Amino acid sequence: MSAVLVSAVSMFFSFLILAIVVRAILTWVRPRVYSRWYYQLEQLLEAVTEPILAPIRRFVPPVGPGIDFSPLVAVILLDLVRALLIRFLFMMD
């Protein structure tokens, strides 16, 4: 039972981290012409990641002209929370 829960928690956090990384990469690469699939992907990633990134931006504002470290901080925090949660789940077993 706990192995399934640990896998689910790990996959959930991996998905969030992947979404943040992909969103950060997409901010560097923009298509020259309008692309509906790109726009939809960008909207989906924003809907998933903005609730995580917005509170972090209050404490870690962008540096210079558009250099945003909040995705990096979010990935580190999510990985830390994942490790702590998995450790807690193993202790419960």
N, C-alpha and C positions, 0 to 999 in steps of 0.2 A: 504494500500500500504506500509506504513512504517513498519507495523508489519511483513510483509513478508520479507522486506529488513533487518530488525533487526534480524529475525530468520536466514536468510541466512548468515549474517555477523557472528553471534554467532556460527553457525555450522561450518563455514570455520575456524574460530580461534580455535574452539574445536578440529577439525580434525588436525590442525597443532600441537597443544599442545599434543594430543594423539600420533601423529607420533614421536614427540621428546621424549616423555616418553618411548614409546615402543623401540625406537632406543637405548636409554640409558640402558634399561633393557637388551636388546639383547647383549650389549657389555659385560655384566657380565656373560651371559649364552651362551656358545658355544657348539654345538653338537660335539661329539667325532668323528663322521664319516661325510663325505661330504653329504650334503643334498641339493638337487637342490631347493626345495621350500624355505628353509632357506636362501640360497644365493640370490634368486630372491627377497625375502622380504627385505633382508638387502640392496640390490641395490636400490629397490624402496624407502625405507625409507631414504637412503642417498641422493638420487636425490631430494626428497622433503624437507629434513631438512638442508642439507649442505649449501644452499644459506642463511639460517637464522643463522646457527651456525658459519660459517667461519668468518664473520665480528666481531662477539662477541669474538671469540678466539684471535683476534688481541689485544683486550683490557683486556681480562681475560685469560691469558695463563694457561695451565695445571699446577697443583700443584703436586710436588713430582712425583713419578713414575706412571703416567697415571691417576691421579685424575683430571677430567675435570668438571669444574663448569659451562661451557657455556650452557649446557642444562637447568640448573636451572635458570640462568640469562635469557635465551630465553623464558622460560615459564612465568617468572614474567613479562618480557617486553611485550610478546604477550597478556597476560591477561590485562595489563594496557592499551595497545592500543585498545583491544576489548572494555573495559569499556568506554574509551574516545570516541570511534567511536559510540557506542550505545547511549551514552549521547548526542552526536552531532546529531544523527539521530532523537532522540526524541525531541530535541530543534527545528529541522527543521519542525516538524509536527505541 
